[in-house]
Amino acid sequence: MNVGVVVLTMGDRPQELLTLLDSVAKQEGEPATVVVLGQGVKLPRLPEDVSAVELPENLGIPGGRNVGVQALREHGDVDVVVVLDDDGVLPRTDTLCLVREAFEENPRLGIVSFRIVDEEGTSQRRHVPRLGGADPHLSGPVTTFPGGAHAIRMSVIDQVGDFPAQFFYAHEETDFAWRALDAGWEIDYRADIVLRHPRTAASRHAVYYRNTGRNRVWLAKRHLPAVLVPVYLVTWAAYTLVQRPPLAGLKEWWAGFFEGVRVPCPPRRPMRWRTVWRMTRLGRPPVI
């Protein structure tokens, strides 16, 4: 299996980026094809075997990933796309070998979700793709995956399409995961495939609250059976209120929510009820 690695950067972590690329270069087995994309910024000097793409503007996370996938296609035959955060690092040298083995052993495996750990080796709840962040050390099937540490079979992208560039930031992984599940692919969380990443809060991003509210609505409108759309949105509105975000953040969330209601985000392709039941059996029905 030929592996390609995509890394997006805003140019503000040059040393961390080089550390990540060094950990990728140290991986055992055939070397990966690596593409680094500067989101509207000039890239620092990179290793000679790394392809640099400087985008004229910040396309957002899903838009940047789509360009990265296209760049890998231009490099030749890539079977698996690995996406890594620019401030992460692969602490083991057999990570890409484990990724290759996972896809080779299961032809229906579409996505591998890595375990993300902080400097102390613990996983934040939001990085574990199960309700409540249950047991980060337990591998198994899941219904979504973290954005900055995952691998996707290229044929899944060929079948279900790109990440939703309109989302810009927030929930683009869930949108892609739902499409992959509806197409019959499997998603596995692998506790032994690790990315070390600094402990951070998602709310550090300036667009966090507004985009979270807007993209939740778009996600439901694009993919849920009509009867589940209001259930999903009421559930997430209630959950947001229970979390007691700061007043300014809550105002932004509601502004994004109503923007999502008002502004369309085509196409609408509701998932099959078979997929709803499958996600429910995996412990995460698509209303939570």
QUIMOFEN-V757683 format. One record per helix or strand of 3 or more residues. SS is the DSSP state (A for helix, B for strand). FROM is the first residue (numbers start at 1). LEN is the number of residues. Records with the same first field share a line. If there is no record, write none. Layout:
SS->FROM-LEN ; FROM-LEN
//
This chain:
B->3-7 ; 33-6 ; 50-5 ; 80-6 ; 109-9 ; 149-5 ; 186-12
A->14-12 ; 60-16 ; 95-11 ; 125-3 ; 131-3 ; 154-7 ; 165-3 ; 172-11 ; 202-3 ; 208-16 ; 226-17 ; 247-16 ; 273-9
//
